[in-house]
Amino acid sequence: MKKPPKSNGLFPACLKFDLKMKLSLLFFVTASFVMHASVTYSQKTKISLNRESVTVKEVIDEIETTTEFKFLFNTKAVDLNRKVSVKVRKVPVNIILDLLFKDSETTYEIDDRKILLTKTAPNKTVAITSQPTAADLPVVQIKGTITDSNGQPLPSANIVEKGTKTGVTTDFDGKFSLSVSNENAILVISYIGFDTQEVALKGQTTIKVALKESAAGLNEVVVVGYGTQKKHDITGSISSINKNAIKDLVLTSTEQALKGQAAGVQMTQSSSAPGGNASVRIRGGNSISAGNEPLYVIDGFPIYNDTASNSTGVLGNGQPANVLASINPSDIESMEILKDASATAIYGSRGANGVIIITTKRGKTGQSSVTFETYYGFQQLSKKIDLLDAYDYARSVNADNIRRGRQPYVANPELYNPAVPGALQGTDWQDEAFRVAATQNYQLGFSGGDDKTKYSISGNYFTQDGILLGSDFTRGSIRVNLDRNLSSKFKLGLSFSSSLTENNQAKTDSDLDANNQGAVSAILYAPPTQAVYAADGSYNRFRGPDGNFYVNPIASLLEIKNLSKTNRTFGNIFLDYKITKDLLLKVSFGGDQINVKEDYYNPASIQDTGITAKARIGVNQSFSWLNENTLTYTKTFATKHNLTALAGFSRQKLTRETVTAGSERYVNDILEDNNLGGGATANLPGSSVTDWELESYIGRINYGYNDRYLVTLTGRADGSSRFGASNKFAFFPSGSVAWRVSEEEFMKSTANVISNLKLRTSYGQTGNQEIPQYRSLAALGSNNYPIGGIIGSGIGPNRFANPDLRWETTAQFDAGIDLSLFNNRINIVADYYDKRTKDLLLDVQIPGSSGFVSSLQNVGSVKNTGLEFALNTVNFDGEFKWKTSFNITFNKNEVLDLGGEYERVVGGGSASKQITNTGILRVGEAVGAFYGYVTDGLFQTQAEVDAGKAMGQPTTSVIGDRRYKDVNGDGKFNENDRTILGYAQPDFFYGITNTFSYKNYDLSVLINGVQGNDIVNLNVNAQTDVNAPESLNRWTPTNTNTDIQRHTVDTRLTNKQVEDGSYLRIQNISFGYNMPESVFKNTFVQSVRLYVSLQNWWTFTDYKGYNPDVSSFGQDNLSMGVDRGGYPSAKTFLMGLNVKL
């Protein structure tokens, strides 16, 4: 007995050496980028200007676009609309500033490339001097830290002693040191996007200042498709999640960070297994048979998370591996969720399901820093399913076997009677199979930079043991992000990531197969009267109540090799070229290489006599390359007209190859699948090659007038190889407008109450290309047939061509409001949307005379309408701080058309329970409707039995059997009496986050919930299983007052198996302590944070299964909400440490 080895660990010795070499090279390259600073930029840079009667703002803009100078100021300190004339040739910037602010109340301070503008007494100007006078010499040293209201450091904030030219900027960690003239000096502190603050020292030598965001939210930047925008200029619907929202969460995969964090985004953890996949829906599902997952854009590279496509299928573990788990969540800087057509149309044929833009951490100007982050924790089963103990099971199974005409399963149930001294305890298979499992994470990062070069390098090691024996996940990764200003016109950037993952998988989220090897299902159904081990220490071998061999669940978990290894390397390199001060060219090249190898070995030793060992190996490798070229034109006309125009061309191609092989009948298990030739019988091998290509032309215009009236027009033309010859290209347009009402003159009197008010609306079209390749083409398939007693092979047509196959197109209308009150203490975002998808891709029946059964065609439509509401409040903002974030989404899904059909039965079921389908697609109903029979009590008399048989009740019915309701009231019982039993899609879902801080302590509580959804529970149920606690209340001649039928024969899906799936979960509670800075005085340590966290510790639900957040069929839109042996969720306790050097 053994657990399969992990293939010599994640990093073999040679690989360790290679990684060290690579890291050394990367550090060397980075160091060469940041060797030393050049001569002061302000001293060597000469500027020429010839402007007549222009505004101060226009002069500042021209200096910023033609040089590397950046101006820092509060708009109240500078009269930007004042008219000036400047005519100079090749002079330093201080000469221009002297002319520009002569006879004004504005003074300046130059720090290399930064120019700080502040307000002083009238007619006062300040020039740069090389040496201060004796009167200027400072006498008091001040140290401090500048942060935002969340306690996050603000690098490059400006600190100036009021009334002097003495000033500095903060480093990367918001720290500064400044010499001032006296101990009662006043410091003027400013930062872009924040209110300028004056601080009187009053004898203090160490200060900590938290700046407040300005009422207008000045320059907060949000990442959008192919660029960035200031938040107040956005006309579409976009939600943001920053690194602080996820810093204390245990995340094995990137998309898990979305849970409860953004309105309109529903994340279902399809499988809670380590490395398990998830399903994400943004504003509901748009498609029936095509993909419904959003497009992920990671540092500019688009990725679609189709979990099934990155598996060879040899493992057959129920849930495919999640390739997004190969990306390290600790590298995330921010996530932007693009939801409406205005935001997503720039991605055209891949934007219908929404877009999630992930930006990883990059270097910033300032002091270099080293960060080390780690946590270690324990996981355990959050909930056990109630089952009968050995004594009650023995009585229940014997009674059921007798009713079925079988022999009693347990010869003497009294051996397990706890009332009898010395009784046998029996086996709790859940206790045997589930364990307390460790999880740990280690992250080391290096970041920093100057005005020329910025770098961010990180390495990560993460491992998670599953709570189910035999399951675990391990990831090692490195990431390198570099930015280099080659000159005033050229900028070079690099994003690179590489990871290795190993995932030992238990077969879960699946039904019992022929060998009873669906791990969770086998645990639940295993007889508690059977032991795990025999007297000699070997695995116990036994048969189930039906007389068939039952594979020992523990032996299955520990002895079956089920290993998936993924090696992923992706990244891109880009070059920015500033053609003119207003025109920027960006060219990027990227690639994404994924190699997946799956190993499976099932030894004969744990199986029934005559069943041989099986081995299989699968390899799946894919490579995607991307080239994008964009031109961006940015111009301000007459100070009030702001125009940004984008045009571009993109091309992407992906090629995927898959190979599978296997064999059976091994002499021994020593080499497992490492020697397929050792099997006496070879399985039929398989191989495939697929590819697709996308060619795109993009354009976008953003126009703003006087920062009040905003317009965005977007269009993208996509050509895809996936569609028919007649429809290779399609155009996806969108338009949006917004009105910043708060900027109007008539709103000025309300400025103290209404900080910001913006109304916006949008309409546009996006597409969905996520269907298998080549479906528009006729296809040939292999056929075997006998000739003269010998099996021959040939090829023949197996698919009908459809040259008219085209995109699924989603048209979306959105109307929203952004409202901020009381100096941004209350922020509200609300949206109404209406999405309608037409030309749904469905398999449609065609005449048999064609030689085929069905053809994929564009028919049908579906719609989603909904309301989103997000509220962010600053409840307390003193020494004690309390902030709340709340979001809630109401979405209604409806099928509008099925190509002439009214309904079709769909949805995965359970072979062992003989339930073929669980759902129905019906016009006027939501996708994900459960479909089955309604029970109507039990037959209590022979007269009832006879009457029931006469109307079509099962012919085998006897007293005590199940009776079904005549739903349609036609006096007959048949399949027409099936009805909708519930809905997988909820009425609404929500998330609430509260963050508290007091001095050095902080507390964060994240709650998420779903309301109004149902789950088909195909696990333990008294209708079908003898080990459910309710089985003790079955009908007998002496126990007739019950609704539990006399035995377990029931092959229909009924209302008894559909349960309320609503839940409220306290997803995370994190408590942290930041050690005082005084502890590290005169050391190289800058900060230390300790924290503890509870994750998924409390869930409030009426659902009887392990986890209400489940969908055993993964991303399948037609089988959502079905629980069939799902991997249980774990509750986690962890301790963490963050150190910054």
N, C-alpha and C positions, 0 to 999 in steps of 0.2 A: 504494500500500500504506500502510495506516495502522491505528492502533489507535483504536477508537471513542472520541470525547471523553466526558468525565465530566460532561456537562451543566453546564458553567461552574463546576465545583467544588461542594463541599458547601454552602458558605454564600455565595450571591450577595450583592452589595453591599447591596441593600436589606434583606436578611435580617440581615446583620451589624449594620446600624444598629438594626434592631428588637430584636435580642438585647441590644445594649448598653443600649438604653432599658429593656428588661425587667429586666436585671440591676441597673441603677442604681436602678430603682424598688424591687426586692426588697431591695437593701442599705439604701435609705432607710427602708423599712418596718421592717426588722430593727433598724436603729439607733434608730428611734423607740420600739421595744419596750424597749431597754436603755439609755435615756438616763441615768438616775441612780438611786442607791439612796435609799430613803426613810429616815425616822427609824428608829433601831434598833428592830427588831421587838419585842425582849424588853422594851423600855421602855414601848412604847405598848399592848402587849397585856395585857388584864385577863381573868382566869379565875375562874370560879365552880365550886366543887365541893361536893358534899354526899354523902359516902360513909362508911358505917359498916362497920367490920370487913371491909375488903377487902384484897386483896394489893397489894403495891407494883406488880406487873406490871399489874394492872387500872387503877391510877391512871395509870401511864405510858401505857397504851393509850388511855385516855380523853383525856389531854392531846394525844396525837398525832392522834387522830381529830377533835377539836374545834378544834385550832389547826394552825399550820404548823410547830410545833416537831418536831424529830427527835432522838431520844435515841441516843447512841453509847456502847456499853459492852461489856465482856466479861462474860459471865454469872457468872464467878468473882468479879467485883468487886462484884456487887449481889445481895443476898438478895431475889429476886423474890417469894418466897412468904411473906415477913414480913407479918403483919397490921397494918394501920394504919387510922386514922379521920381523915378530912380534911373540915372544914367551913369554907369560905372563900367570900367573895363579892367579885368584881371586884378581885382583887389581882394583882400581877405574879407571874411564874412563880417568881422566886427565893424569894418568901415561902412558896410551896407546897413548894419543894424543901427549904427550911430545916426545915419541919415534917416532911416525908416522911423525911428522913435524919437527923433528930435522934437522938442516942445510937446511931449506927450507924458502920460502918467505911467508909461511902461518902461521897465528896465530889463536888462538881460544878463544872463550868466552863461558862459560857454564852458562845457566840459567835453573836450574832444569833439565827438559828433553830436552831442546833445546840447540844445540851446534852451535854457529855462527862461521864460518870460514871466515877470511878476509886476504887480502894481505898486508904485511908490508915489512920493510927492510929485506934484506937477513940475514939468520942465527938468526933471532929473534924469540924466543918462549915465550909464556906467560903461566904461571901456575896459578892455583887457589890459592889465599891466603885468609886467614880468616880475616885479618885486613889490611887496606891500610896504607902506611907510611904517614908521615906528608906532604911530597912533593906531594903525590897523592891526597890529600884532595881537592875536587872541591870547587869552589868559586862562580859559577854563576848558577842560576836555569833557565832551559829552558823548555817551554811547547810547544806542537804542535800536529798536526794531519797529519796522512799519509793516502792518498787516492789513488785510481787508476785514470786514465784519465777521468772517468765518474763521479768522485766525490764520489765514494763509498768507505767507510772506509776499510782499510786493517788490520785486526787483526793479531797480532803476527809478524808484521814487525819488523826488527831489526835496532836499532839506536845505533851507537857506536861513541864516540869521537875519531877522527883520532889520531893515535899515542899513544893511551892509552888503558887500559883495561876496561874503564868505558862505560857501555852500558845498555840498557833496551829493552824491546819489547812493542809494542803497545797493548792496551786493545781491547775489542770487537768492540769499535767504532773508532779504529784507532788512539786513543789519547795516548800521553806519557808525562812523566815528567822526566827530566834528569838534573843532576848537572854536569857542565863541568868546566874545569880549568880556562877559561878566556872568555871574551865576544867576542873574535874574533876566537873562536875555529871552527873547521871544523867537521861536522857530516857526517858519512858514513851510508847511509840508504840502506837497502837491503831487498828483499822479493822474494820468489821463483816465477819464471816466469816473473820477472820484471828486468829491468836494474838497477844495483846499481848506486846510485846517491850521489855525495858529495855536501854538502850545507855549504857555509861559512856564519857564523852567522852575522858578521859585526855589532855587537852591538845589534842585535835583541834578544828578550827574548821569543817571540811567533812566531812560523812559521807554515806554512801549505804547505806540499809538495805533489805533484801529481806524482807518479811513472809511467813510461811508460812500457808497455809490451815489453819484450825482443823480438828481431827480430825473434828468433826461436820459440816463443810462448811456452816456455819450458814445463811447467807442467800443462797447462790448461786441466782440466779433464772434459770429457763428459760422461754422463751416457748412457750405452748401455745395451742390454739384459743380465741380470744376471751378472752385473759388471760395471766397469768403464774402460775407456781408456784415455790415453793422446791424445789430439787432433791431434798431428802430427803423431800418430800411427794408426789412423783410416783409413781403406781401403774402407769403404762403404760410402753411401750417407746419411748424417745425418744433419738435421737443428736444431738449438737451439733457444729457446725463453726464456729469463730470466725474473725475476720478475720486472725489471725496465721497460720492454717494455709494461707492462700491469697495472702498479701501479695506473694510473689515469683514467682507463676505468671503466665504469659501466657494470659489468658482472653479469648476473644472473646465468650463467652456465659456466662450465670450458671450453668447446669447443669454446665459443665465443672469447677466447683469440687468436685463430688461424687466425682470419680475417686479411688478408693482411700482415701477419707477416713472412711467410715462403714460399719459392719457392716450387711449386709442390703441395701445399695444398689449396684446394678450400672449403671454408665454406659458406653454404647457410643457412640463417636464415629462415627455413621453415615456422615458425610462429613467428611473433614479439610480441605475447602475453606474459605477465609476466610468466616466467617459461616455455615458449614455446620451442619446440625442434628445433634442427638444423640438417643439413646433412653435413657430411664431406667426401670429396673425396681426396685421396692422389694418384696423378698420374692417375686420371680418374677412372671410374668404371670398375671393372673386371667381374662382374656377371650380369646376366639378372634377374633371379628370386631369387637367394640367397642374403645374406647380402652384402652390399658394404661399410659399415662403418669400420673405423680402430679399432684395438684393443687398449684399454686404459690400461696402467699398472700404477697403482697408488701406490707408495711406495712398489712396488713389487707384488701387487695383480692385476691380469688381470681381466678386465671388458669389456664386449661388450655392447655398448649402443644401444640395440634394443628397441626403445621407445614403440613399440606396445606390447611387451611381458610383460611390467610392468603396463599394464592397464587392468581392467576387462571389459572395453567396455560399462559400464552402462551409462556413461555420454554422449557418442555419440557426443562429441563436435568438431568433425572434426579432431583435432590434439591430439594425445596421449600425456600424460604428459612426461616430460623429466626427467628421473631419475638422470642424471648427474647434474641437478640443485640442488640436495641435497648436493653437495660438494661445500665447500666454496672456491671461486677463490682466496680470499685474503691469503690463506694458501700456495699458490704455490711458490716454490723457482725457479723451472725451468721446461721447457718442451722440451723434445728431440723428434723429429719426424724422425723415421726410415723409409727410403723410398725404398732402393734397396734390392735385395734378400740377399746380404751379411749381411745387418743389421737385416733383419726381419726373416731369415730362422731359427734363434734360437727359434722362436715362431711357427714354423712348420705349422700346419693346421689352424692357426689363423693369419698368417702373410701376407696373399696375399693382403690385403687391406691397408697394412702399419700398423705401431705401433706407438703410442704416449705414451712416458714414462713421467709420471708426478711425480716430486719429491717435496714433501712438505718441509717446513722450519724445520730445525733441529738446535739444540743448537750448539754453537761453544765455543771453549776455550777462556776465557777472562772474562772481567767484565760482571756481570749480568745486564740485561737491561729490562726495561718495556716500551712497545710501545702502544700508543693509536692512532688509525686511525679512522677518521669519515668523511663522506660527506653527504650533504643534497642537493637535487636538485629538479628541476621541469621538467616535460615532457609535450610535447604537440604534437598534430598531425602535422606531417611534411608537409603534402600536402593534400588538399581536391580534390576530384574528381568533375569536372565540371558537374553540372546537371541543368536542366531547373528550373526556378522559378515557382511559383504557376500559374501565368497567362499563361506563355508559355506552361507549362505542361497541363493546362486545354484545351488549343486549340489543342495541339498535341494528347492527349489521346482521346478527342472527335472525332477528325478526324480519328484516328485509329479504334476506336470502330465502327464508321459508316461504314468504309471500310470492317470491319469484319461482318457487319450485326447486330451489337449490338446497344443498346440505348446509347446516349451520357452519359459520366460518370459525368461530371460537368454540372449542370443545367444552370448556368449562369457564364461563364468564366469572364465576365466583372467585376464581384465582386472583382476580383484579379488584375484588370488592374491598374498598378501604376500611369497611367496618369489620373485616375479618383480620385478626392479628397475623402479621407476616405476609400480607397480600403483596402481590407483585405490583410494582409502581407503573409499569408501562413506559412508553417512550413519548416524550414531548418533542416531536420532530422539529418544531420551530426553534426550541431551545438548542437543539443539536446543530441546526443549520446556520443559525444567525449568531454573530459574535460582536464583541466590542472591538471596533477597528480603528486603527490610527490613521491620521492624515497629517501631512507636514509640507511646508513650503519654505523655500529659501530663495531670496532674490538679492542680487548684488548689482548696483547701478553706478555708473560714472557719467556725470554730465557737467556742462559748463560751456564757456565760449567767450569770445570778444566780438567786436563789431565785424570782424572778418569771417570768423569760423565759429560754428556751434556744433556740439556733439552730444550724443546721448547713447550710451552703451550699457546693455544689461545682460545678465545671465540668470537663468532660473532653473530650479529643480523642484518638481512637485511630485508627490506620491500620495496615493489614496488607496488604502485597503478597503475593499467592499465589506459591508456588514454581512454579506452572504459568502460562505466559505468558497474559496477558489476564485474569487473575483478581485481584481485590483487594477489600478491605472497609474502609470508613471510617465512623466514628461520631463524632458530636458530641453532647454531652448536658449538661444542667444539672439539678440537684436542689436542692430547698429543703425543709428540715424545720424547723418552728417549733413551740414549745410555750410557752403563756402561761397563768400562773395569774392569772385575772381577779380572783379573791377567794379566800377560804378555802373556798368551795363550788364555784366554777366554774373549769374548766380548758379552754382551747381549744387544739387542735392541728391542724397542717397538714402534709401530705406531698404534694409535687408533683415531678413529673419530666417532662422533655420531651427527646426525642432525634430526631436525623435520621441515617439510615444510607444509604449507597450501596454496592451490591454488584455489581461486574462479575463475572459468572459464566461459567466454562467449562462446557460440557456434559459432565458426568462422571456416574459411578455409573449408567451406562446402556450398553446394547448398541450396536453399530454400527447406525445407521438406514439408510434407503435411499440416503443420500448419504455413508455412512461418516463421520458427524459425531459419534459418541460420542468425545469428545476423548481420554481415556486409552486406550480401546480402539483408536482410530485410530493413536495413537502406537505402540502395541505391535505392530500388524499391518502398519504401513507398510513397504514393501520397502526395506531398507537399500541396495539398488542404485540407488535413485532419489535425486536431489538435492533440496534445499529450494528452491533458486533456479535459474532458467534462466540461460543465458549473458548475456542482456540485463538481468539483475537482477530480472526479474519472477518471480512464483511459478512453480515448475515444475508442469506439468500432466501427469499420467500415468495409466496404467491399471494395475489390479492383476493378479495371476496368472489370475484368472477372465475377464479381458478387459473388465471393467466399469470405468467411470471411478472413480478414487479421489481424493477431495478431499484436497488437500495439508493435513496436520494443522496445520502452522504457519500457513498462510493462514487456516484455520478459526479458530484461537485468536486471531489478531490482527485479522481482518477482520469477523467476525460480532459484531454488537452484541447483548449479552445482559445488560441492566442492570436491576437491581431497586432501587427507592428506597422507603424506609419512613420515615414520619413518625409518631411515637408520643408521645402525651401522656396521662399518667394520674396519678391521685392521689386523695386523699380529705381531708376535713376532719371533725374530730370535736369534740364538746363533752361534757365530763364534768361532771355535777352531783351533788354530794354532798348527797343529800336529808336524810339523817341521818348520824350518825357511822358507822353500820354499813351504810348503803344507798347505792349509787352507780348513777346512770343515765348511760348512754353512748349518744349518738346520732351516727351517722356517715353521710356521703354521699360517694360516690366515682364516678369515671368513668374509662373507658379508651377513648381514641380512637386507632384504627390506620388509617392510609392507606398503601396499597401501590400503587405504579405500576410496571409492568413493560414494558420496551421491547425489541423484538426486530427485528433486521434482518439478513438473509442476502443479501449481494450476489451478482449473477449472475456477476461476474467470476471467482470462484473455483470455480464449478461447471461441470458438463459442458455442452457445447453443447446449446442448446434448453431448459435449465433456467433459469427466470426468477428474479429477485430476489423475496424475500418479506419483508413487514413486518407486524408485529402489535403491538398495544398492549392492555394489560389494566389495569384499575383495580379494586382491591378496598378498600372502606372499611367499617369496622365501628365500632360504638359500643356500649359496655356501661356501664350505670349500676347502682349498688348503694346500697341503703339498709339499714342495720342499726341495731337498737335493743336494748340489753341492760340488764337490771337485775342488779346483783351485790350480794348480802348477805353480809357477813362478820362473824362474831361468835365470841367466846370465852366459854364458860360455865364458871364454877367453875375457872378456870385450866387445866383439863385437856381440855375439849371444844372443839375448833375446827371451826367450820362455815362453809363458803362455798357459797352457792347462786347459780346463774346462770339467768336466763330471758331469752329474746329472740325477736325477730321479724326476719326478713330477706327482702328481695325484690331480685331481680336480673333484668335483661333485656338481651339482646344482639340487635342488628340488623346484618345484613351485606348489602352490595350489591356486585355484581360486574358489570362491563361489559367485553366484549372486542370488538375490531374488527381487521380486517386487509385487506391487498390484495396483489396480485402484478403482475408485468410492468411494471417501472419503466424509464423511458428511461435514467436514470443513477442513480448512488448518492449524489448530492450531499446531498439532504435526508433521506435514509434514512427512518425511520418518522415523522419530523416532519411529513410531508405524505402521509397515507394516500390522499388523493385523487389523488396522482400515479401510483398504480398503475392499470393499465388494467383489471384484473380485481379486483373486490371479493370478499373472502371473506364467508361467512355470519357476521353479527355474533351476539353472544350477550349475554344479560343475565339476572340473577337477583336476587331478594331473599329472604332467609331471616331468621327470628328465632326466638328461644326465650325462655322466661321460667321463673323458678324462685321459688317462694314457700316459706318455711321458718319453722318454729317450733322453737326449741332450748331445751334445759334440761340443767343439770348440777348435781350435788351432790357436794361434797367434804367428808368428815368425818374427823377425826382425834382419837384419844383418847390423851392423854398423850404425844403425839409418837411413839407406838409402833404403834398399830393404825390403818390408813388404809383408807378406802373411797371409791370414786368411782363414781357412777351417772350415765350420760349418755344422752340421748335426743334425736333430731331427727326431725321430721316434714317431709318434702319433697313439694311438688307441682310436677310438671314438665310443660310443654306438649309434651314430646317423646313422651309415652306415650299409650296408648289411653284412651278415655273411661272405661273401667271401672277403670283403674288409675292415675289421675293422682297420687294421694297414696300414700305409704308411710312407715312408721315404722321408724327404725333405732336400736335400743337397745344399750347396752353396760354392763358392770359390771366392776369390778376391785377387788381387795383387796391390801394389802401389810402386812407385819409387819417392823418395824424391830427385829430380834432384838438388835442391839447395844445398844439402850437398856434392855434388861431388867436387873434387878438381878443376876441370876445371871451376866451377861456382864461385869460391872464388873471382875472380876479379870483379864479378857483384854484390857482396854482398850489396853494397851501393844502388843498384837499385832493385834487386830481393831479397827480404827478405825470401821468401819461395816459392817453386815451387814443387808441387806434382802431379804426374799423377797416376790415379787409374782406375781400371776396375774390373767388377764383373759379375758373372753369377750364377744363382741358381733357385731353385724351392721352392714355398710355396703353402699352401693350403687354402681352404675356407670350413669350416664346418657349416656355418650359415644357416641351413635349419631347418624347424620344426622337432620335435622329431618323431620317429617311422615311418618315411615315407618309410623305406625299408621293413616294415612288412605289411602283410595283416591285415585288420582292420574290425571290426564289428560295425554296427551302429544301432540306434533305429529306428523302423518303426511302424507306427500306421495304423490300418486297421479295417474295420467294420466286426463284426461277429454277425449276428442276430440283427442288429440294435444297437449294443453296440460297441463302439470303444475299440479295444484291442491293445496291444503293444507287440512287439517282437523285435528280433535282426536278422540282416542279414549282409552278406558281403557288404562292400562299398568301398574297396580299394584293388587293385592288389598288391601282394608282389613282391619285386625286391631285391633278395639277393645279386645282383651284384652292388647295388648302392654304389658309391664311391665319393671321394673328387673332388671338382673342383681344378685343379692344374694350378698355374700361374708360367710360366718360364719367368725370366726377365734378360735382359742384360743391363749393365750400364757402361758408360765410362765418366770419369769426370776429371776435373782439378781444383786444388786449387792454387791460385797465390796471393802472397802478394808483394807489391811494396813499395819502399821508406820507409823502416823501419816500415812496416805495416800500413802506412797511407792509402793505397788502397788495399782492399782485394776483390778478385774475386773468385767465385765458379760457375762452369758451368758443367752441366750434360746433356748427351743424354741417353735416355732409350728406350727400346723396350720390352713391356710386352705382353705376349700371354697366354691367359687362355683357357684351353681345358677341355673337359668333363663337359661342362656346364649342370647344373641341370634344365631340362625343362620338363613340362608336354607334353607328346607326345600322339597323338591319336593312339588308338589300335583297332583292329577289334571288332565290336559289338558282335561277337560270344563269346567273353570272358566274356560278362556280364558287362563290364565297358566301359567308354568312353575314358579315358586317363590313363597314368601311368607316374610317375616321373622317368626319365631316364637320363643318362649321354650322352648328345649329344650336338654338337655345340661348337663353339669357338668364341672368341672375342679378339681384340688386342688394345693396347694403345701405341702410340709412341709419344715422345715429347722431348722438350728442356727446361731446367731450367737455369736461370741465376740470380745470386745474386751478388750485388755490395755493399760494405761497405767502406765508405771513411771518413777520418778525414780531413775536409776542412780547419779548423782553430783550433790551439791547444795552443793558448796563454791565456791571461786573458779572451778574447772572444773565445768561443769554438763553433764549428759547425760540426756536424756529420750527414751523410746521409746514409740511408739504402734503397736499392732498390731491388725488386725481380720481376721477370716476368716469366710466364710459358706458353708454347705453347703445347697443348695436342691434338692429333688426335685419335679419337675412331672409331673403325670399326668392324662390325659384319662379321666374316669370314665364319661361318657355322651355320645352324639351324637344323642340323640332317636330311638333305635331303630336308627340306622346303626352299623356296625362300623368303617368307615373311609371316608375320602374323600381323593382326591388334590388337593393344594393347592400353593401356593408359586410365586413368580415364577421364570422361567428365562431363556433366551437365544434370541431369534428367529433370530439369525445362525447359531447352532449347532443350530437346530431342536430345542431342548430346551424343551418347553412348561412343564413343572412340575418342581420339585425336591424337593417334600416330600410328607408324608402325615399326615393326622390319623387316629389309630387309638386305639380304646379300650384303655387299659392302657399307652399310650406317652406320651412327653412331646410337647408342642407344639414344633415345630421339628425333627422327625425328617426326615432326608433319605432319599429313596426312589428306588431305581434298580436297575441290573443289576450283577452281579458278574462280572468277567472271569475267563476260565479258559485263559489262554495264547493261542497262535496255532495255526491249522491248519498242520501241518508236512507232511502227505502228502495225496494225493488221496483215500485211503481215509478219512482223518479228515474231509475235506470232505464226502464222500458220506454218511458216517454222521451228520454234523452236520445236513445238509440234511434227512435223513430224520426227525430228531427236532425239526425246526422252526427250526434256525439260519437266518440270512438266506439267501435263495435265490441271492443274488449272490456268495456266499462262494467264494473260491478259496484256494489255498495262500498263506499269509502274512497272511491276514485274521484279524480278531479272533474268538475263540470265547467264548461266554458260558456261565456255569454254570447247570446245572439245579438250582436252589436247593431246590425242593420235592421233588425226587427222583421225579417221576412219569414220567420217561422222555421228557418233552416240554419243548421250550423255547418259552415264550410270555410274555405279560405277567404271568402268575401267578408267574413266577420273579423278579419284582422283590422287593426286600427292603430293610430299613432299613440304610442305609450309614453312618450317623453321626447325631450330635445337635448342634444349634446351642447348646443350653444346657449350661453347664459343670458339672462335678462340684462345683467350689468356686472362689471368687475371694477375693482378699485384698489388703491394703495395709499397708505398714510405713513409718513415719516416724521418723527419728532426728534429734534436734536437739542440737547441741553449742554451748556458749559458753564463752569464756575471756577474761576481762577485756573488751576492747572488740570481740572477734571472735565471730562466730557462724557456724555451718554447719548446714544442713538438707538431709537426703536423704530423698526420697519415692520409694518403690517400690510398684508395683502389679502384679498378675498375675492370670491366669485359667488354670485347669487343667481339662482333660477335655472341652473343646468341639471341634467340628469346623467346617470352613468348606468350602463348595462354591466351588471356584476355577474361575470361568468365564472367566478370562483366558487366558494362553498355556499350552497343554498339548500334549504330543506326540501325544495321541490325536486332536486336532482341528486342530493348527496346524503349519505347516512351518517356523516360525522358532524353535521350542523347541530348546534344545541337544540334547535326547535324540533329535531327528529324525535326527541323523547315524547313529543306531544302528538305523534301521528294518530290517525284515526284507527280505532279498534272497536270491536263490538261493545266494549265497556268504556270507551273514550270517544264519544260521538260529538261532543261540543268542541270541535276544533276545525281549523281550516287547513291543516296539514294532511295531505293525502296519505293513503295507507302504505304506499311504497314509492320508490324513487323513479319509476319509469315515466319520463316526460320529455319529449323531444321537441317541444314547442317553446319559442320565446314568449314569455307571458309578463304581465305587469308585476309579477312577484320578483322578477329579476331586474327590474328597473328601479333604481334608487335615486333619491335626491343627492346630488353631488355638490351642493352649496357648501362653502366653508369659509372660515376666517382663520388665518394663520399668522401668528407672530413669527415672522420670518427671521428676524435678526434683532438681538439686543446686544449692543456693544458698549462696554464701559472702559474708558481710557484715562491714563494719567500721564501728563507731560512733566518730566522732571525739571525742576527749576534750573535756569541757566547758570545760577551761581555755583551749582554743583560742578560744572565743567569749566569754571573760570581758569584761564591760563592753560587749557588743554586744547587738543585738536578736535574734540567732540563739540558739535554745535547743538544737537538736540537728541533726546531719547524719549520715546513714547512706549509705554507698556499698556496692554489692553487685554481684556478677556471678552469672549463673545459666546452667546448661545444662538444657535441657528436651528430653525424649524422645531423649536422645543415644545410649542403648544399649537395644536390645531383643533378648532371647534367645528364639528361636522356631525351629521347623522349618518354619513356613509359608513357601511359596515366593513368595507375592504381596507387594505393597508393604507391607501393614499387616494384622496379624492382628486388630486392633480395628476391624472394618469390618462394615457391613451396608448393602448398596447399595439396598435397598428401604426404608430409613429406619425408620419406626415400625411397619411392617407386621409383625404378630406371626407371620404364616404364612410369611414369607419371610426371617426372621432368619438371619444367618450366610451370606448369599450375597454373594460378591464378583464384581461385574460391572462392570469399568471404574471402580473406586472411586478417588476422589481420594487420592493418596498422603499419608502423614503426613510432617511436616517435623521435623527436629531443629533446635533453636534455641539460639543463644548471645546473651545480652543483658547489658547493663550498666545499672545503675539508680542513682538518686539520690533520697533522701528528705530534705527539709529542713523543719524546724519553726521557726516564728518566734514 
